[in-house]
């Protein structure tokens, strides 16, 4: 078995183990996740991501089983890494490669984590609109994340195949991200709402499934009069999955602007998704305070889209992934700081 597959299956085994521990040890009973619990889990997931960054920094060349200079040159060309290789100095070249791989992972992780915040806004609206009890939030998000991991796997490796076959698709991704960012900025702080009766997923479920009218604890399915029926909680799960599918259309092209290595895209994406659930519980009660964050995310998408469109010229000017990371962190920091300095005014009659 190749190192790529060993890395990949080892990573999946790690995910399964951690999710099993989460579901079996920490959440045997449905309960409202406390701020302390959310903070601890967020710290753990971020620590894992940072740990993986250091693994790439020291052992990253083993991902693609690089042992010779020719192999390194081939992988660098295939994944379009911006590295100056030093002929006859494999050690120095590998060190540069590992540093590039690690910073690409970290940048992709930050981008995905940041874009996930917008997902949190929508999930809060979904749970509120359908009247889901807080103690069932974790169950829905847990299974939602498993679905998200599967969808991201398919999207990412399909995207990598398309990019390798059709280089021009990068410009299509870039234009789409610029359009998405401009549209998000134009929408501004318009109030979003979800109609639980007319949502397209609700209509789809009502058409093709037998739907029980009321919540039944934490159950997704029940049996009544010999028929298996789905509950409103399962419909909420379907909507969460559908929402993640929509967000993946934005976030995955954004990370391909950072790195063309499908494995690094996948690892950074999944680490961010795994941390999304705990971040949701950490931010659910204060997310409204960061009202300029959406504006920051709009600028972030436009920046990444323009970077994709102008990647050839940026490479000539020496614009690296490290520079991208600095710009991304700066955009996010400014949007958070401005939100806190200029809080959203509330008007009372």
Secondary structure, DSSP 8 states (H G I E B T S, - for coil): --HHHHHHHHHHHHHHHHHHHIIIII-SS-----HHHHHHHHHHHHHHHHHHHHHHHHHGGGTTT--SHHHHHHHHHHTT------TT-HHHHHHHHHHHHHHHHHHHHHHHHHHHHHHHHHHHHHHHHHT--GGGHHHHHHHHHHHHHHHHHHHHHHHHHHHHH-TTHHHHHHHHHHHHHHHHHHHTT------TTT-HHHHHHHHHS-B-SS--TT-SEEEETTEEEE-HHHHHHHHHHHHHHHHHHHHHHHHHTT---HHHHHHHHHHHHHHHHHHHHHHTTTGGG-TTHHHHHHHHHHHHHHHHHTHHHHHHTT--HHHHHHHHHHHHHHHHHHHHHS-------
